Amino acid sequence: MTNELVYGAYILVWPALTLGVLAVICGAVARDARHCRKSDEDLI
């Protein structure tokens, strides 16, 4: 029983970590886009 809980928790941690990394990347891109819009520069 304990092994099943450990394995289940281990498997469920990865989507949470991936979601966190995706949120950080999206936040950084949004911040860069706002900065470029204010300074009249190209994003790329």
PDBQT receptor file of N, H, CA, C and O in Angstrom, charges set to zero:
ATOM      1  N   MET A   1       0.830  -1.205   0.000  1.00  0.00    +0.000 N 
ATOM      2  CA  MET A   1       0.000   0.000   0.000  1.00  0.00    +0.000 C 
ATOM      3  C   MET A   1       0.865   1.256   0.000  1.00  0.00    +0.000 C 
ATOM      4  O   MET A   1       0.594   2.204  -0.736  1.00  0.00    +0.000 OA
ATOM      5  N   THR A   2       1.895   1.256   0.819  1.00  0.00    +0.000 N 
ATOM      6  H   THR A   2       2.115   0.486   1.417  1.00  0.00    +0.000 HD
ATOM      7  CA  THR A   2       2.753   2.433   0.916  1.00  0.00    +0.000 C 
ATOM      8  C   THR A   2       3.500   2.674  -0.386  1.00  0.00    +0.000 C 
ATOM      9  O   THR A   2       3.647   3.818  -0.816  1.00  0.00    +0.000 OA
ATOM     10  N   ASN A   3       3.974   1.603  -1.017  1.00  0.00    +0.000 N 
ATOM     11  H   ASN A   3       3.855   0.674  -0.668  1.00  0.00    +0.000 HD
ATOM     12  CA  ASN A   3       4.687   1.755  -2.278  1.00  0.00    +0.000 C 
ATOM     13  C   ASN A   3       3.785   2.347  -3.350  1.00  0.00    +0.000 C 
ATOM     14  O   ASN A   3       4.230   3.165  -4.156  1.00  0.00    +0.000 OA
ATOM     15  N   GLU A   4       2.534   1.945  -3.364  1.00  0.00    +0.000 N 
ATOM     16  H   GLU A   4       2.173   1.281  -2.710  1.00  0.00    +0.000 HD
ATOM     17  CA  GLU A   4       1.604   2.483  -4.355  1.00  0.00    +0.000 C 
ATOM     18  C   GLU A   4       1.413   3.981  -4.162  1.00  0.00    +0.000 C 
ATOM     19  O   GLU A   4       1.347   4.732  -5.136  1.00  0.00    +0.000 OA
ATOM     20  N   LEU A   5       1.324   4.417  -2.915  1.00  0.00    +0.000 N 
ATOM     21  H   LEU A   5       1.378   3.807  -2.124  1.00  0.00    +0.000 HD
ATOM     22  CA  LEU A   5       1.167   5.849  -2.646  1.00  0.00    +0.000 C 
ATOM     23  C   LEU A   5       2.412   6.627  -3.050  1.00  0.00    +0.000 C 
ATOM     24  O   LEU A   5       2.314   7.724  -3.600  1.00  0.00    +0.000 OA
ATOM     25  N   VAL A   6       3.575   6.063  -2.779  1.00  0.00    +0.000 N 
ATOM     26  H   VAL A   6       3.655   5.172  -2.332  1.00  0.00    +0.000 HD
ATOM     27  CA  VAL A   6       4.825   6.731  -3.144  1.00  0.00    +0.000 C 
ATOM     28  C   VAL A   6       4.947   6.824  -4.657  1.00  0.00    +0.000 C 
ATOM     29  O   VAL A   6       5.285   7.884  -5.185  1.00  0.00    +0.000 OA
ATOM     30  N   TYR A   7       4.681   5.744  -5.353  1.00  0.00    +0.000 N 
ATOM     31  H   TYR A   7       4.407   4.883  -4.924  1.00  0.00    +0.000 HD
ATOM     32  CA  TYR A   7       4.764   5.762  -6.809  1.00  0.00    +0.000 C 
ATOM     33  C   TYR A   7       3.726   6.699  -7.411  1.00  0.00    +0.000 C 
ATOM     34  O   TYR A   7       4.017   7.425  -8.362  1.00  0.00    +0.000 OA
ATOM     35  N   GLY A   8       2.536   6.682  -6.869  1.00  0.00    +0.000 N 
ATOM     36  H   GLY A   8       2.300   6.092  -6.097  1.00  0.00    +0.000 HD
ATOM     37  CA  GLY A   8       1.488   7.577  -7.357  1.00  0.00    +0.000 C 
ATOM     38  C   GLY A   8       1.850   9.032  -7.150  1.00  0.00    +0.000 C 
ATOM     39  O   GLY A   8       1.651   9.855  -8.043  1.00  0.00    +0.000 OA
ATOM     40  N   ALA A   9       2.378   9.359  -5.982  1.00  0.00    +0.000 N 
ATOM     41  H   ALA A   9       2.539   8.690  -5.256  1.00  0.00    +0.000 HD
ATOM     42  CA  ALA A   9       2.795  10.740  -5.715  1.00  0.00    +0.000 C 
ATOM     43  C   ALA A   9       3.938  11.137  -6.636  1.00  0.00    +0.000 C 
ATOM     44  O   ALA A   9       3.969  12.260  -7.139  1.00  0.00    +0.000 OA
ATOM     45  N   TYR A  10       4.876  10.227  -6.860  1.00  0.00    +0.000 N 
ATOM     46  H   TYR A  10       4.851   9.314  -6.451  1.00  0.00    +0.000 HD
ATOM     47  CA  TYR A  10       6.009  10.508  -7.740  1.00  0.00    +0.000 C 
ATOM     48  C   TYR A  10       5.536  10.809  -9.158  1.00  0.00    +0.000 C 
ATOM     49  O   TYR A  10       6.029  11.740  -9.796  1.00  0.00    +0.000 OA
ATOM     50  N   ILE A  11       4.592  10.032  -9.644  1.00  0.00    +0.000 N 
ATOM     51  H   ILE A  11       4.192   9.276  -9.126  1.00  0.00    +0.000 HD
ATOM     52  CA  ILE A  11       4.072  10.238 -10.996  1.00  0.00    +0.000 C 
ATOM     53  C   ILE A  11       3.289  11.540 -11.081  1.00  0.00    +0.000 C 
ATOM     54  O   ILE A  11       3.369  12.231 -12.097  1.00  0.00    +0.000 OA
ATOM     55  N   LEU A  12       2.536  11.894 -10.047  1.00  0.00    +0.000 N 
ATOM     56  H   LEU A  12       2.471  11.333  -9.222  1.00  0.00    +0.000 HD
ATOM     57  CA  LEU A  12       1.713  13.100 -10.083  1.00  0.00    +0.000 C 
ATOM     58  C   LEU A  12       2.513  14.378  -9.864  1.00  0.00    +0.000 C 
ATOM     59  O   LEU A  12       2.010  15.467 -10.141  1.00  0.00    +0.000 OA
ATOM     60  N   VAL A  13       3.732  14.275  -9.379  1.00  0.00    +0.000 N 
ATOM     61  H   VAL A  13       4.141  13.391  -9.154  1.00  0.00    +0.000 HD
ATOM     62  CA  VAL A  13       4.550  15.469  -9.167  1.00  0.00    +0.000 C 
ATOM     63  C   VAL A  13       4.993  16.061 -10.502  1.00  0.00    +0.000 C 
ATOM     64  O   VAL A  13       5.075  17.283 -10.626  1.00  0.00    +0.000 OA
ATOM     65  N   TRP A  14       5.276  15.242 -11.486  1.00  0.00    +0.000 N 
ATOM     66  H   TRP A  14       5.209  14.249 -11.385  1.00  0.00    +0.000 HD
ATOM     67  CA  TRP A  14       5.816  15.737 -12.749  1.00  0.00    +0.000 C 
ATOM     68  C   TRP A  14       4.869  16.671 -13.489  1.00  0.00    +0.000 C 
ATOM     69  O   TRP A  14       5.339  17.690 -13.996  1.00  0.00    +0.000 OA
ATOM     70  N   PRO A  15       3.578  16.401 -13.590  1.00  0.00    +0.000 N 
ATOM     71  CA  PRO A  15       2.698  17.389 -14.229  1.00  0.00    +0.000 C 
ATOM     72  C   PRO A  15       2.668  18.715 -13.476  1.00  0.00    +0.000 C 
ATOM     73  O   PRO A  15       2.571  19.776 -14.094  1.00  0.00    +0.000 OA
ATOM     74  N   ALA A  16       2.750  18.666 -12.155  1.00  0.00    +0.000 N 
ATOM     75  H   ALA A  16       2.829  17.804 -11.653  1.00  0.00    +0.000 HD
ATOM     76  CA  ALA A  16       2.758  19.903 -11.371  1.00  0.00    +0.000 C 
ATOM     77  C   ALA A  16       4.033  20.698 -11.642  1.00  0.00    +0.000 C 
ATOM     78  O   ALA A  16       3.977  21.917 -11.802  1.00  0.00    +0.000 OA
ATOM     79  N   LEU A  17       5.167  20.029 -11.694  1.00  0.00    +0.000 N 
ATOM     80  H   LEU A  17       5.212  19.039 -11.564  1.00  0.00    +0.000 HD
ATOM     81  CA  LEU A  17       6.420  20.720 -12.003  1.00  0.00    +0.000 C 
ATOM     82  C   LEU A  17       6.400  21.299 -13.411  1.00  0.00    +0.000 C 
ATOM     83  O   LEU A  17       6.854  22.422 -13.632  1.00  0.00    +0.000 OA
ATOM     84  N   THR A  18       5.877  20.541 -14.355  1.00  0.00    +0.000 N 
ATOM     85  H   THR A  18       5.508  19.629 -14.176  1.00  0.00    +0.000 HD
ATOM     86  CA  THR A  18       5.789  21.013 -15.731  1.00  0.00    +0.000 C 
ATOM     87  C   THR A  18       4.888  22.233 -15.827  1.00  0.00    +0.000 C 
ATOM     88  O   THR A  18       5.204  23.183 -16.544  1.00  0.00    +0.000 OA
ATOM     89  N   LEU A  19       3.778  22.215 -15.118  1.00  0.00    +0.000 N 
ATOM     90  H   LEU A  19       3.521  21.444 -14.536  1.00  0.00    +0.000 HD
ATOM     91  CA  LEU A  19       2.875  23.361 -15.112  1.00  0.00    +0.000 C 
ATOM     92  C   LEU A  19       3.557  24.587 -14.517  1.00  0.00    +0.000 C 
ATOM     93  O   LEU A  19       3.369  25.699 -15.011  1.00  0.00    +0.000 OA
ATOM     94  N   GLY A  20       4.341  24.400 -13.473  1.00  0.00    +0.000 N 
ATOM     95  H   GLY A  20       4.494  23.496 -13.072  1.00  0.00    +0.000 HD
ATOM     96  CA  GLY A  20       5.075  25.512 -12.874  1.00  0.00    +0.000 C 
ATOM     97  C   GLY A  20       6.083  26.115 -13.832  1.00  0.00    +0.000 C 
ATOM     98  O   GLY A  20       6.181  27.338 -13.937  1.00  0.00    +0.000 OA
ATOM     99  N   VAL A  21       6.832  25.278 -14.531  1.00  0.00    +0.000 N 
ATOM    100  H   VAL A  21       6.753  24.285 -14.445  1.00  0.00    +0.000 HD
ATOM    101  CA  VAL A  21       7.815  25.768 -15.500  1.00  0.00    +0.000 C 
ATOM    102  C   VAL A  21       7.117  26.495 -16.639  1.00  0.00    +0.000 C 
ATOM    103  O   VAL A  21       7.583  27.543 -17.084  1.00  0.00    +0.000 OA
ATOM    104  N   LEU A  22       6.004  25.949 -17.115  1.00  0.00    +0.000 N 
ATOM    105  H   LEU A  22       5.625  25.097 -16.754  1.00  0.00    +0.000 HD
ATOM    106  CA  LEU A  22       5.249  26.598 -18.182  1.00  0.00    +0.000 C 
ATOM    107  C   LEU A  22       4.731  27.958 -17.735  1.00  0.00    +0.000 C 
ATOM    108  O   LEU A  22       4.748  28.908 -18.518  1.00  0.00    +0.000 OA
ATOM    109  N   ALA A  23       4.277  28.068 -16.503  1.00  0.00    +0.000 N 
ATOM    110  H   ALA A  23       4.264  27.297 -15.867  1.00  0.00    +0.000 HD
ATOM    111  CA  ALA A  23       3.789  29.347 -15.980  1.00  0.00    +0.000 C 
ATOM    112  C   ALA A  23       4.913  30.369 -15.918  1.00  0.00    +0.000 C 
ATOM    113  O   ALA A  23       4.701  31.538 -16.240  1.00  0.00    +0.000 OA
ATOM    114  N   VAL A  24       6.104  29.946 -15.510  1.00  0.00    +0.000 N 
ATOM    115  H   VAL A  24       6.275  28.996 -15.248  1.00  0.00    +0.000 HD
ATOM    116  CA  VAL A  24       7.246  30.861 -15.449  1.00  0.00    +0.000 C 
ATOM    117  C   VAL A  24       7.617  31.341 -16.848  1.00  0.00    +0.000 C 
ATOM    118  O   VAL A  24       7.871  32.528 -17.047  1.00  0.00    +0.000 OA
ATOM    119  N   ILE A  25       7.650  30.434 -17.812  1.00  0.00    +0.000 N 
ATOM    120  H   ILE A  25       7.443  29.469 -17.650  1.00  0.00    +0.000 HD
ATOM    121  CA  ILE A  25       7.996  30.805 -19.184  1.00  0.00    +0.000 C 
ATOM    122  C   ILE A  25       6.956  31.754 -19.760  1.00  0.00    +0.000 C 
ATOM    123  O   ILE A  25       7.315  32.758 -20.377  1.00  0.00    +0.000 OA
ATOM    124  N   CYS A  26       5.675  31.456 -19.571  1.00  0.00    +0.000 N 
ATOM    125  H   CYS A  26       5.383  30.641 -19.070  1.00  0.00    +0.000 HD
ATOM    126  CA  CYS A  26       4.608  32.326 -20.090  1.00  0.00    +0.000 C 
ATOM    127  C   CYS A  26       4.651  33.698 -19.429  1.00  0.00    +0.000 C 
ATOM    128  O   CYS A  26       4.433  34.710 -20.095  1.00  0.00    +0.000 OA
ATOM    129  N   GLY A  27       4.923  33.745 -18.151  1.00  0.00    +0.000 N 
ATOM    130  H   GLY A  27       5.099  32.923 -17.609  1.00  0.00    +0.000 HD
ATOM    131  CA  GLY A  27       5.039  35.025 -17.456  1.00  0.00    +0.000 C 
ATOM    132  C   GLY A  27       6.192  35.851 -17.989  1.00  0.00    +0.000 C 
ATOM    133  O   GLY A  27       6.059  37.063 -18.161  1.00  0.00    +0.000 OA
ATOM    134  N   ALA A  28       7.323  35.213 -18.253  1.00  0.00    +0.000 N 
ATOM    135  H   ALA A  28       7.431  34.229 -18.113  1.00  0.00    +0.000 HD
ATOM    136  CA  ALA A  28       8.480  35.924 -18.790  1.00  0.00    +0.000 C 
ATOM    137  C   ALA A  28       8.200  36.449 -20.194  1.00  0.00    +0.000 C 
ATOM    138  O   ALA A  28       8.587  37.571 -20.521  1.00  0.00    +0.000 OA
ATOM    139  N   VAL A  29       7.539  35.660 -21.020  1.00  0.00    +0.000 N 
ATOM    140  H   VAL A  29       7.225  34.749 -20.754  1.00  0.00    +0.000 HD
ATOM    141  CA  VAL A  29       7.211  36.111 -22.377  1.00  0.00    +0.000 C 
ATOM    142  C   VAL A  29       6.223  37.266 -22.327  1.00  0.00    +0.000 C 
ATOM    143  O   VAL A  29       6.357  38.223 -23.089  1.00  0.00    +0.000 OA
ATOM    144  N   ALA A  30       5.235  37.194 -21.446  1.00  0.00    +0.000 N 
ATOM    145  H   ALA A  30       5.126  36.416 -20.827  1.00  0.00    +0.000 HD
ATOM    146  CA  ALA A  30       4.267  38.286 -21.315  1.00  0.00    +0.000 C 
ATOM    147  C   ALA A  30       4.954  39.561 -20.846  1.00  0.00    +0.000 C 
ATOM    148  O   ALA A  30       4.656  40.647 -21.343  1.00  0.00    +0.000 OA
ATOM    149  N   ARG A  31       5.876  39.432 -19.889  1.00  0.00    +0.000 N 
ATOM    150  H   ARG A  31       6.118  38.550 -19.486  1.00  0.00    +0.000 HD
ATOM    151  CA  ARG A  31       6.608  40.604 -19.402  1.00  0.00    +0.000 C 
ATOM    152  C   ARG A  31       7.455  41.213 -20.517  1.00  0.00    +0.000 C 
ATOM    153  O   ARG A  31       7.495  42.434 -20.667  1.00  0.00    +0.000 OA
ATOM    154  N   ASP A  32       8.135  40.368 -21.304  1.00  0.00    +0.000 N 
ATOM    155  H   ASP A  32       8.103  39.376 -21.183  1.00  0.00    +0.000 HD
ATOM    156  CA  ASP A  32       8.932  40.862 -22.425  1.00  0.00    +0.000 C 
ATOM    157  C   ASP A  32       8.057  41.523 -23.477  1.00  0.00    +0.000 C 
ATOM    158  O   ASP A  32       8.443  42.542 -24.050  1.00  0.00    +0.000 OA
ATOM    159  N   ALA A  33       6.884  40.959 -23.740  1.00  0.00    +0.000 N 
ATOM    160  H   ALA A  33       6.570  40.131 -23.274  1.00  0.00    +0.000 HD
ATOM    161  CA  ALA A  33       5.975  41.539 -24.734  1.00  0.00    +0.000 C 
ATOM    162  C   ALA A  33       5.491  42.913 -24.285  1.00  0.00    +0.000 C 
ATOM    163  O   ALA A  33       5.421  43.836 -25.096  1.00  0.00    +0.000 OA
ATOM    164  N   ARG A  34       5.156  43.062 -22.998  1.00  0.00    +0.000 N 
ATOM    165  H   ARG A  34       5.213  42.313 -22.339  1.00  0.00    +0.000 HD
ATOM    166  CA  ARG A  34       4.741  44.373 -22.481  1.00  0.00    +0.000 C 
ATOM    167  C   ARG A  34       5.868  45.387 -22.583  1.00  0.00    +0.000 C 
ATOM    168  O   ARG A  34       5.642  46.540 -22.950  1.00  0.00    +0.000 OA
ATOM    169  N   HIS A  35       7.075  44.960 -22.260  1.00  0.00    +0.000 N 
ATOM    170  H   HIS A  35       7.258  44.023 -21.962  1.00  0.00    +0.000 HD
ATOM    171  CA  HIS A  35       8.221  45.864 -22.336  1.00  0.00    +0.000 C 
ATOM    172  C   HIS A  35       8.460  46.309 -23.780  1.00  0.00    +0.000 C 
ATOM    173  O   HIS A  35       8.717  47.486 -24.035  1.00  0.00    +0.000 OA
ATOM    174  N   CYS A  36       8.376  45.373 -24.716  1.00  0.00    +0.000 N 
ATOM    175  H   CYS A  36       8.168  44.417 -24.509  1.00  0.00    +0.000 HD
ATOM    176  CA  CYS A  36       8.591  45.708 -26.123  1.00  0.00    +0.000 C 
ATOM    177  C   CYS A  36       7.492  46.622 -26.641  1.00  0.00    +0.000 C 
ATOM    178  O   CYS A  36       7.759  47.518 -27.442  1.00  0.00    +0.000 OA
ATOM    179  N   ARG A  37       6.268  46.410 -26.197  1.00  0.00    +0.000 N 
ATOM    180  H   ARG A  37       6.051  45.683 -25.546  1.00  0.00    +0.000 HD
ATOM    181  CA  ARG A  37       5.164  47.256 -26.627  1.00  0.00    +0.000 C 
ATOM    182  C   ARG A  37       5.355  48.689 -26.122  1.00  0.00    +0.000 C 
ATOM    183  O   ARG A  37       5.087  49.647 -26.848  1.00  0.00    +0.000 OA
ATOM    184  N   LYS A  38       5.818  48.833 -24.879  1.00  0.00    +0.000 N 
ATOM    185  H   LYS A  38       6.036  48.055 -24.289  1.00  0.00    +0.000 HD
ATOM    186  CA  LYS A  38       6.035  50.166 -24.308  1.00  0.00    +0.000 C 
ATOM    187  C   LYS A  38       7.195  50.889 -24.979  1.00  0.00    +0.000 C 
ATOM    188  O   LYS A  38       7.121  52.095 -25.214  1.00  0.00    +0.000 OA
ATOM    189  N   SER A  39       8.260  50.164 -25.289  1.00  0.00    +0.000 N 
ATOM    190  H   SER A  39       8.320  49.184 -25.098  1.00  0.00    +0.000 HD
ATOM    191  CA  SER A  39       9.450  50.795 -25.861  1.00  0.00    +0.000 C 
ATOM    192  C   SER A  39       9.438  50.773 -27.386  1.00  0.00    +0.000 C 
ATOM    193  O   SER A  39      10.425  51.159 -28.013  1.00  0.00    +0.000 OA
ATOM    194  N   ASP A  40       8.345  50.330 -27.988  1.00  0.00    +0.000 N 
ATOM    195  H   ASP A  40       7.544  50.016 -27.479  1.00  0.00    +0.000 HD
ATOM    196  CA  ASP A  40       8.175  50.298 -29.451  1.00  0.00    +0.000 C 
ATOM    197  C   ASP A  40       9.292  49.499 -30.129  1.00  0.00    +0.000 C 
ATOM    198  O   ASP A  40       9.868  49.936 -31.125  1.00  0.00    +0.000 OA
ATOM    199  N   GLU A  41       9.583  48.331 -29.576  1.00  0.00    +0.000 N 
ATOM    200  H   GLU A  41       9.115  47.976 -28.766  1.00  0.00    +0.000 HD
ATOM    201  CA  GLU A  41      10.578  47.435 -30.153  1.00  0.00    +0.000 C 
ATOM    202  C   GLU A  41       9.890  46.158 -30.630  1.00  0.00    +0.000 C 
ATOM    203  O   GLU A  41       8.743  45.885 -30.274  1.00  0.00    +0.000 OA
ATOM    204  N   ASP A  42      10.605  45.387 -31.435  1.00  0.00    +0.000 N 
ATOM    205  H   ASP A  42      11.536  45.609 -31.724  1.00  0.00    +0.000 HD
ATOM    206  CA  ASP A  42      10.097  44.087 -31.869  1.00  0.00    +0.000 C 
ATOM    207  C   ASP A  42      10.360  43.053 -30.781  1.00  0.00    +0.000 C 
ATOM    208  O   ASP A  42      11.381  43.108 -30.096  1.00  0.00    +0.000 OA
ATOM    209  N   LEU A  43       9.449  42.128 -30.629  1.00  0.00    +0.000 N 
ATOM    210  H   LEU A  43       8.619  42.083 -31.185  1.00  0.00    +0.000 HD
ATOM    211  CA  LEU A  43       9.616  41.068 -29.635  1.00  0.00    +0.000 C 
ATOM    212  C   LEU A  43      10.708  40.094 -30.057  1.00  0.00    +0.000 C 
ATOM    213  O   LEU A  43      11.455  39.588 -29.219  1.00  0.00    +0.000 OA
ATOM    214  N   ILE A  44      10.798  39.836 -31.344  1.00  0.00    +0.000 N 
ATOM    215  H   ILE A  44      10.192  40.247 -32.025  1.00  0.00    +0.000 HD
ATOM    216  CA  ILE A  44      11.806  38.888 -31.841  1.00  0.00    +0.000 C 
ATOM    217  C   ILE A  44      12.952  39.652 -32.452  1.00  0.00    +0.000 C 
ATOM    218  O   ILE A  44      13.911  39.048 -32.932  1.00  0.00    +0.000 OA
TER     219      ILE A  44
